[in-house]
Amino acid sequence: MFPTALTISHVRIPLKRAIKHASHTRTYTDSLLACCQLSNGSIGFGEGLPRDYVTGETVEGAIDLLKRSKIVDQLRATSWPQAAAAAEALSLEPVPGDHRGIGGNAARCAIELAWLDACGKAFKQGVDSLVPMLAPELHQPAAQVRYSAVITSAKGRKLKLLSRLYRCAGFRQIKVKVGIDGYDDAARLAEVRRIVGPAMAIRIDANEAWSTEQAIEALNNLKNVGLEWVEQPCPVASDAGLARVRKETGVPVMLDESLCGRLDADAAIAGGLCDIFNLRLSKCGGFIPTLRLAQRAKAAGLRCQLGCQVGETGVLSAAGRRFAQSVGGLAAVEGSYDRHLVKERLTTQNLSFGLGGKAPALTGYGLGIDLDPAAIARVTVRREVLCG
């Protein structure tokens, strides 16, 4: 089994509302959509979200990287284990100056998922079956995935409304974006806590907004509301100060932008920089690299969250669902916003979470989804043929 056709498309989809945090404001999403057709006729899809403020990737740069990488020759399989081995061994051309080894992660994720989706259909396997095969110590299948809620830049009446909505809808966890210029984080968090009550877990995400000293001061002022953890309080370049942040505030630290690959994980573990990894399939390079990072965390006694990137379509939502329904012990799960956020849904299935963040485990082969060709055509900006 090998690819007879492989394409990569740049799709741009407006969001239903602007998403604002300390490092970026987004009103639409730019995704890479890969389509892989195998020699037996099976077709699979994959998605990656190049973000220059996460992995340094742009859409144009990612497409150019894929065009100069010898991808098709690496993808051969006569069995599901061989398909997994080919996916794990998949490598792209080096990116100049990419000392962290993450400069092609979103591009790689799109190709890897398309290959695994197609091969899963060919060999009659769900992508989540990779977990017991490759990381049995993490395997804990679930019939349902429970997603957490998020408040980005809301304040005032909107903040109160969202807090009440999430409480009444039965969510158990909520993330609040902090560190946004002109916002009173202490007042916002106090209001959220007052409305959602003492039982709901609250965590915050600063998106690299603070220096080490600012993080220590801010967290010591905010932790009285009861914080589960703080996500990426400082810029990547300031990672060395995170051990101090943990020690001087007592607030657990989660790495996000600082945790995109194996070298990042090894540095974080060696330096005692964090308590939790935020794993996101696109920024980590795909399903299997993300699984390997979860193994590293478990071996080091750290926890993991499965996160998402703003604007993921149903393709990445399905891949994330497959990961979360098979990997046990995740501290939180984010994603599957689908109809809640993007104006154009690419999958025929509705991947959105329901009340309380609940969503059923996916079944079927590959990712277990079907795509709408007409919807893809409406949002495609550029399409490149990599083979076939």
Residue pairs with C-beta under 8 A, 6 or more apart in sequence:
1 38
1 39
1 40
1 76
1 77
1 78
1 83
1 119
1 122
2 38
2 39
2 72
2 75
2 76
2 77
3 36
3 37
3 38
3 39
3 72
3 75
3 115
3 118
3 387
3 388
4 37
4 38
4 39
4 387
4 388
5 35
5 36
5 37
5 385
5 387
5 388
6 34
6 35
6 36
6 37
6 71
6 72
6 111
6 114
6 385
6 386
6 387
6 388
7 34
7 35
7 383
7 384
7 385
7 386
7 388
8 32
8 33
8 34
8 63
8 66
8 107
8 110
8 111
8 383
8 384
8 386
9 32
9 33
9 34
9 35
9 376
9 380
9 381
9 382
9 383
9 384
10 30
10 31
10 32
10 33
10 59
10 63
10 380
10 381
10 382
10 383
11 30
11 31
11 32
11 33
11 313
11 346
11 376
11 379
11 380
11 381
12 28
12 29
12 30
12 31
12 379
12 381
13 28
13 29
13 31
13 311
13 313
13 342
13 343
13 344
13 379
14 27
14 28
14 342
14 343
14 344
15 26
15 27
15 28
15 29
15 310
15 311
15 341
15 342
15 343
16 340
16 341
16 342
16 343
17 341
18 25
18 26
18 27
18 153
19 25
19 26
19 27
19 152
19 153
19 310
19 311
19 341
20 26
20 152
20 153
20 177
20 180
21 152
21 153
21 177
21 179
21 180
21 205
21 207
22 177
22 178
22 179
22 180
22 181
22 206
22 207
22 208
22 209
23 53
23 207
23 208
23 209
24 53
24 207
26 310
26 311
28 311
29 49
29 310
29 311
29 312
29 313
29 342
30 49
30 50
30 59
30 311
31 47
31 48
31 49
31 311
31 312
31 313
31 316
32 47
32 48
32 49
32 50
32 59
32 62
32 63
32 106
32 107
32 110
33 45
33 46
33 47
33 110
33 313
33 315
33 346
33 376
33 380
34 45
34 46
34 47
34 48
34 110
34 111
34 113
34 114
35 43
35 44
35 45
35 114
36 43
36 44
36 45
36 46
36 75
36 111
36 114
36 115
36 117
36 118
37 43
37 118
37 388
38 44
38 118
38 119
38 122
40 122
42 118
42 119
42 121
42 122
43 118
43 121
44 113
44 114
44 115
44 116
44 117
44 118
44 119
44 120
44 121
44 366
44 367
45 113
45 114
45 117
45 315
45 367
45 369
45 371
46 109
46 110
46 111
46 112
46 113
46 114
46 115
46 116
46 117
46 315
46 319
47 109
47 110
47 113
47 282
47 312
47 313
47 315
47 316
47 319
48 62
48 105
48 106
48 107
48 108
48 109
48 110
48 113
48 282
48 316
49 106
49 282
49 309
49 311
49 312
49 316
50 57
50 58
50 59
50 61
50 62
50 106
50 107
51 57
51 106
51 283
51 309
52 58
53 257
54 257
54 260
54 283
54 309
55 102
55 103
55 105
55 106
55 260
55 283
56 95
56 98
56 102
56 103
57 103
57 104
57 105
57 106
57 107
62 104
62 106
62 107
63 107
63 382
63 384
65 92
65 93
65 95
65 103
65 104
65 107
66 92
66 107
66 111
66 384
66 386
67 384
67 386
68 93
69 91
69 92
69 93
69 104
71 90
71 92
71 111
71 386
71 387
72 386
72 387
74 86
74 89
74 90
74 91
75 86
75 87
75 90
75 115
76 82
76 86
77 83
77 85
77 86
77 119
77 123
79 123
80 119
80 120
80 123
80 125
80 129
80 133
81 133
83 115
83 116
83 119
83 120
83 122
83 123
84 116
84 130
84 133
84 134
84 288
86 115
87 112
87 115
87 116
87 119
87 286
87 287
87 288
88 134
88 288
88 289
90 108
90 111
90 112
90 115
90 286
92 104
92 107
92 108
93 104
95 103
95 104
97 103
98 104
100 260
100 261
100 263
100 264
101 261
101 262
101 263
102 260
102 261
102 264
102 283
102 285
104 285
105 260
105 261
105 282
105 283
105 284
105 285
105 286
105 289
106 282
106 283
108 285
108 286
108 289
109 281
109 282
109 284
109 285
109 286
109 287
112 285
112 286
112 287
112 288
113 127
113 281
113 286
113 287
113 315
113 316
113 319
113 367
116 127
116 130
116 287
116 366
116 367
117 127
117 366
117 367
118 366
119 125
119 366
120 126
120 127
120 129
120 365
120 366
120 367
121 365
121 366
123 365
124 365
125 365
125 366
126 322
126 362
126 363
126 364
126 365
126 366
126 368
127 287
127 319
127 322
127 366
127 367
127 368
128 141
128 322
128 323
128 325
128 326
128 362
129 326
130 287
130 288
130 291
131 138
131 139
131 291
131 323
131 326
131 327
132 139
132 326
134 288
134 291
135 291
135 292
135 294
135 295
135 327
137 295
137 298
138 291
138 294
138 295
138 298
138 327
138 328
138 329
139 326
139 327
139 328
140 326
140 327
140 328
140 329
141 325
141 326
141 361
142 324
142 325
142 326
142 328
142 361
143 325
143 360
143 361
144 325
144 358
144 359
144 360
144 361
145 321
145 324
145 325
145 333
145 336
145 353
145 358
145 359
145 360
145 361
146 172
146 333
146 356
146 357
146 358
146 359
147 333
147 334
147 335
147 336
147 353
147 357
147 358
147 359
148 171
148 172
148 173
148 174
148 175
148 332
148 333
148 334
148 357
149 162
149 166
149 169
149 171
149 173
149 174
149 175
149 357
150 174
150 175
150 176
150 177
150 334
151 159
151 162
151 163
151 174
151 175
151 176
151 177
151 192
152 177
153 177
153 180
153 183
154 162
155 183
155 188
159 188
159 191
159 192
160 191
160 195
163 174
163 191
163 192
163 195
163 196
164 195
166 174
166 196
166 200
167 195
167 196
167 197
167 200
169 355
169 356
169 357
170 355
170 356
170 357
171 200
171 356
171 357
172 199
172 200
172 201
172 356
172 357
173 200
173 201
173 202
173 203
173 228
173 332
173 357
174 192
174 196
174 200
174 201
174 202
174 203
175 202
175 203
175 204
175 205
175 231
175 332
175 334
176 188
176 189
176 192
176 202
176 203
176 204
176 205
177 204
177 205
177 206
177 207
178 185
178 188
178 189
178 204
178 205
178 206
178 209
178 218
178 222
179 185
179 206
179 207
179 209
179 210
179 218
179 233
180 209
185 204
185 218
185 222
186 221
186 222
189 202
189 204
189 222
189 225
190 225
192 202
192 225
193 202
193 225
193 226
196 202
198 226
201 228
201 332
202 225
202 226
202 227
202 228
203 227
203 228
203 229
203 230
203 231
203 254
203 332
204 222
204 227
204 229
204 230
204 231
205 230
205 231
205 232
205 256
206 215
206 218
206 230
206 231
206 232
206 233
206 234
207 231
207 232
207 256
207 257
208 232
208 233
208 234
208 235
208 236
208 257
209 233
210 218
210 233
210 234
211 234
211 238
211 241
212 234
212 238
212 241
212 242
212 244
212 245
215 230
215 233
215 234
215 241
215 245
215 249
216 244
216 245
216 248
216 249
218 233
219 227
219 230
219 233
219 245
219 249
219 251
220 248
220 249
223 249
223 250
223 251
227 251
228 252
228 331
229 251
229 252
229 253
229 254
229 275
229 276
229 331
230 245
230 251
230 252
230 253
230 254
231 254
231 256
231 278
232 254
232 255
232 256
232 257
232 258
232 278
233 242
233 245
233 253
234 241
234 242
234 245
236 257
236 258
239 255
239 258
239 267
239 268
239 271
239 273
240 271
240 273
242 253
242 255
242 271
242 273
242 274
243 271
243 272
243 273
245 251
245 253
246 252
246 253
246 272
246 273
246 274
246 275
252 274
252 275
252 276
253 273
253 274
253 275
253 276
254 274
254 275
254 276
254 277
254 278
254 305
255 264
255 268
255 273
255 274
255 276
255 277
255 278
256 278
256 280
256 307
258 264
258 268
258 273
258 274
259 265
259 268
259 274
259 277
259 278
259 279
259 284
259 293
260 283
260 284
260 285
261 284
261 285
261 289
261 293
262 289
262 292
262 293
262 296
265 277
265 293
265 296
265 297
266 296
267 273
268 274
268 277
269 296
269 300
269 302
274 302
275 302
275 303
276 297
276 302
276 303
276 304
276 305
276 331
277 293
277 294
277 297
277 302
277 303
277 304
277 305
278 304
278 305
278 307
279 290
279 293
279 294
279 304
279 305
279 306
279 307
280 290
280 306
280 307
280 308
280 309
281 287
281 290
281 316
281 319
281 320
281 323
282 309
282 312
282 316
283 309
284 290
284 293
287 319
287 322
287 323
290 323
291 323
291 327
293 304
294 304
294 327
297 303
297 304
298 304
298 329
303 329
303 331
304 327
304 329
304 330
304 331
305 330
305 331
305 332
305 333
305 334
306 320
306 323
306 324
306 327
306 330
306 332
306 333
306 334
306 335
307 334
307 335
308 316
308 317
308 320
308 334
308 335
308 336
308 337
309 316
310 341
311 341
311 342
312 320
312 335
312 337
313 338
313 342
313 345
313 346
313 347
314 338
314 345
314 346
314 347
314 349
314 351
314 369
314 371
315 346
315 347
315 367
315 369
315 371
316 335
317 335
317 336
317 337
317 338
317 347
317 351
318 347
318 349
318 351
318 362
318 367
318 368
318 369
319 367
320 333
320 335
320 336
321 335
321 336
321 351
321 359
321 361
321 362
322 362
322 367
322 368
324 330
324 333
325 361
325 362
336 351
336 352
336 353
336 359
337 352
337 353
338 345
338 347
338 350
338 351
338 352
339 345
339 350
339 352
340 352
340 353
344 375
344 378
344 379
345 372
345 375
346 371
346 372
346 375
346 376
346 379
347 369
347 370
347 371
347 372
348 369
348 370
348 371
348 372
349 369
349 370
351 359
351 369
352 359
353 359
362 368
362 369
